[in-house]
Amino acid sequence: MKLHIGGEEEKEGWTILNTQQKTKNNLIGDLSDLSQFESDSVEEIYASHVLEHVRQKDIEHTLAGVYRVLKKNGSFYISVPDLDILCHTMISPYYSKEVKFHIMRIIYGGQTDQYDFHYFGWNVDLMSTFLTQVGFLDLKKVESFGLFDDTSNYKPYGFPVSLNIIAKK
């Protein structure tokens, strides 16, 4: 099994797990509670712009749950807003107020519904620390996963705003 957390794009071989019924074939669930899946039962988990929606107090438990359900040598593809890049853009004198407002919405969430709030800001150091704490050892930062056409590839101002990490169990 391959899980696409929070996705909407149907792709052969992938099962979508979402908090809302967005496609006719997806499972209902939450990244923070993977109890519906057996340990060592999932080959790959893809979560693009999902982990920042997890409450700070639940991050370690959530990542431990991902680690638990992944098979040995399984991959966790994580994309989150890159706080280092976004903060650099916010303090730069070269961007307009409109750009900075948009960047602020990427940092805190668009807040268009009850799910569109960000509780955590990520950079590579924080991500690496939390992933290794739960057991992930092989971490690789990449520009693109090449799996789905989504926010992991988002470059609204000519540069990527996402931190993309592949973590292996």
C-alpha positions, 0 to 999 in steps of 0.5 A: 500500500502507498498512502497519499495523505491529504491529497486529491489527485488520484494515481494508480497504486496510491490510496488517498487518506484525507480528513474530508471526502474529496474523492469518491475513492479516498479513505477518511482519516488523519495523519495524526491517527494512523491506527486503522493501519497495521504496523509495517504495512505501508510501502510509501507515505506522501504528505505534501503540505500536511505536517504543518497542520499538526498541532505542536504537541502532537508532532512526535506522536504523529511522526512515530505513527508514520514510522510504525506503519511504514515497512522496513526501507519504506519512504516518507515523502514530506513537503512543508512550507520552508520557514527559512525561505519564507522568513527571508522573503518576509524581511527582504526589502525587494518584495511588495506588501502583496507578496509578503501578505501571500507569504504570511498566508503560506506561513500561517495557512490560508484560513479558508476553513477549519482545516486551513491553519498551520500550527508548526513552522518547519525548516530542515534542522527542525525536520531532521531533529524530529524525524531522527527522534522517532527512528528515521535515519536516512534523510534526503532533501530534494527539490522535487519528488516527481510524484504529484503535481501539487504544492511541493513544486510551488514556485510563486515567485520563481523560487521554491517555497517548500522544504521537500524531504525523503525519510527512509525507515 
